[in-house]
């Protein structure tokens, strides 16, 4: 079974990011670790790890600053949401066409 959550120290080690950068990303709500009642430490899901991977690529490979990263990630999320809405509309339309052909 694949791991579901990673600790802050694991994330720091995986991405070689400093804790301050991760804290800034969290404060700006760019990444959102989860807290569990039984474990006081924050845990990062695979979705948040994917965001951090993208952040690292944008910052190191494309020389994008943190405010730019924030804009790109928010635009990306908006595009994903719009795609989901578009897919739902297409599914509904396909259902209506199927019904009308009966």
C-alpha positions as a Markdown table, in Angstrom:
| # | Residue | x | y | z |
|---|---|---|---|---|
| 1 | Unk | 0.0 | 0.0 | 0.0 |
| 2 | Unk | 1.3 | 3.5 | -0.9 |
| 3 | Unk | 1.9 | 6.0 | 1.8 |
| 4 | Unk | -0.9 | 8.5 | 2.2 |
| 5 | Unk | 0.6 | 11.2 | 4.3 |
| 6 | Unk | 4.1 | 12.6 | 4.9 |
| 7 | Unk | 5.4 | 14.6 | 7.9 |
| 8 | Unk | 7.0 | 18.1 | 7.6 |
| 9 | Unk | 10.4 | 16.7 | 8.1 |
| 10 | Unk | 9.9 | 14.1 | 5.3 |
| 11 | Unk | 8.7 | 16.8 | 3.0 |
| 12 | Unk | 11.7 | 19.0 | 3.8 |
| 13 | Unk | 14.0 | 16.0 | 3.0 |
| 14 | Unk | 12.2 | 15.0 | -0.1 |
| 15 | Unk | 12.1 | 18.5 | -1.7 |
| 16 | Unk | 15.2 | 20.0 | 0.0 |
| 17 | Unk | 13.1 | 23.0 | 0.9 |
| 18 | Unk | 13.6 | 25.0 | 4.1 |
| 19 | Unk | 10.9 | 25.1 | 6.7 |
| 20 | Unk | 10.4 | 28.8 | 6.3 |
| 21 | Unk | 9.4 | 28.4 | 2.6 |
| 22 | Unk | 7.0 | 25.7 | 3.5 |
| 23 | Unk | 5.5 | 27.8 | 6.3 |
| 24 | Unk | 5.1 | 30.8 | 3.9 |
| 25 | Unk | 3.3 | 28.5 | 1.4 |
| 26 | Unk | 1.1 | 27.3 | 4.2 |
| 27 | Unk | 0.4 | 30.8 | 5.5 |
| 28 | Unk | -0.6 | 31.9 | 2.0 |
| 29 | Unk | -2.8 | 28.8 | 1.8 |
| 30 | Unk | -0.9 | 27.6 | -1.3 |
| 31 | Unk | -0.3 | 24.2 | 0.4 |
| 32 | Unk | -2.6 | 23.0 | 3.1 |
| 33 | Unk | -1.3 | 20.2 | 5.3 |
| 34 | Unk | -3.9 | 18.2 | 7.3 |
| 35 | Unk | -3.9 | 17.8 | 11.1 |
| 36 | Unk | -5.3 | 14.8 | 12.8 |
| 37 | Unk | -6.6 | 14.6 | 16.4 |
| 38 | Unk | -4.5 | 11.5 | 17.2 |
| 39 | Unk | -1.3 | 13.1 | 15.7 |
| 40 | Unk | -0.4 | 16.7 | 16.6 |
| 41 | Unk | 2.0 | 17.0 | 13.7 |
| 42 | Unk | 0.8 | 18.2 | 10.3 |
| 43 | Unk | 0.7 | 15.7 | 7.5 |
| 44 | Unk | 1.0 | 16.4 | 3.8 |
| 45 | Unk | -1.2 | 14.4 | 1.4 |
| 46 | Unk | 0.0 | 13.2 | -2.0 |
| 47 | Unk | -2.0 | 16.1 | -3.6 |
| 48 | Unk | 0.0 | 18.6 | -1.5 |
| 49 | Unk | 3.2 | 16.8 | -2.4 |
| 50 | Unk | 2.3 | 17.2 | -6.1 |
| 51 | Unk | 1.8 | 21.0 | -5.4 |
| 52 | Unk | 5.2 | 21.2 | -3.7 |
| 53 | Unk | 6.9 | 19.3 | -6.6 |
| 54 | Unk | 5.4 | 21.8 | -9.0 |
| 55 | Unk | 6.4 | 24.7 | -6.8 |
| 56 | Unk | 10.0 | 23.5 | -6.7 |
| 57 | Unk | 10.1 | 23.1 | -10.5 |
| 58 | Unk | 8.6 | 26.6 | -11.0 |
| 59 | Unk | 11.0 | 28.2 | -8.5 |
| 60 | Unk | 14.2 | 26.3 | -9.4 |
| 61 | Unk | 13.9 | 25.4 | -13.0 |
| 62 | Unk | 11.8 | 28.3 | -14.3 |
| 63 | Unk | 13.0 | 31.0 | -11.8 |
| 64 | Unk | 9.5 | 32.0 | -10.7 |
| 65 | Unk | 9.3 | 33.9 | -7.4 |
| 66 | Unk | 6.9 | 32.8 | -4.7 |
| 67 | Unk | 4.2 | 35.4 | -5.6 |
| 68 | Unk | 4.4 | 34.2 | -9.2 |
| 69 | Unk | 4.1 | 30.6 | -8.0 |
| 70 | Unk | 1.0 | 31.5 | -6.1 |
| 71 | Unk | -0.6 | 33.1 | -9.1 |
| 72 | Unk | 0.3 | 30.1 | -11.3 |
| 73 | Unk | -1.1 | 27.5 | -8.8 |
| 74 | Unk | -4.3 | 29.5 | -8.3 |
| 75 | Unk | -4.8 | 29.8 | -12.1 |
| 76 | Unk | -4.1 | 26.0 | -12.4 |
| 77 | Unk | -6.7 | 25.2 | -9.8 |
| 78 | Unk | -9.2 | 27.4 | -11.5 |
| 79 | Unk | -8.6 | 25.7 | -14.8 |
| 80 | Unk | -9.0 | 22.3 | -13.2 |
| 81 | Unk | -12.3 | 23.4 | -11.6 |
| 82 | Unk | -13.5 | 24.8 | -15.0 |
| 83 | Unk | -12.5 | 21.5 | -16.7 |
| 84 | Unk | -14.6 | 19.6 | -14.1 |
| 85 | Unk | -17.6 | 21.8 | -14.7 |
| 86 | Unk | -17.2 | 21.5 | -18.5 |
| 87 | Unk | -17.0 | 17.7 | -18.1 |
| 88 | Unk | -20.1 | 17.7 | -16.0 |
| 89 | Unk | -21.9 | 19.8 | -18.6 |
| 90 | Unk | -20.8 | 17.4 | -21.4 |
| 91 | Unk | -22.0 | 14.4 | -19.4 |
| 92 | Unk | -25.4 | 16.0 | -18.8 |
| 93 | Unk | -25.7 | 16.9 | -22.5 |
| 94 | Unk | -24.7 | 13.4 | -23.5 |
| 95 | Unk | -27.4 | 12.0 | -21.2 |
| 96 | Unk | -30.0 | 14.4 | -22.7 |
| 97 | Unk | -29.1 | 13.4 | -26.2 |
| 98 | Unk | -29.3 | 9.7 | -25.3 |
| 99 | Unk | -32.7 | 10.2 | -23.7 |
| 100 | Unk | -34.0 | 12.1 | -26.7 |
| 101 | Unk | -32.9 | 9.3 | -29.1 |
| 102 | Unk | -34.9 | 6.7 | -27.3 |
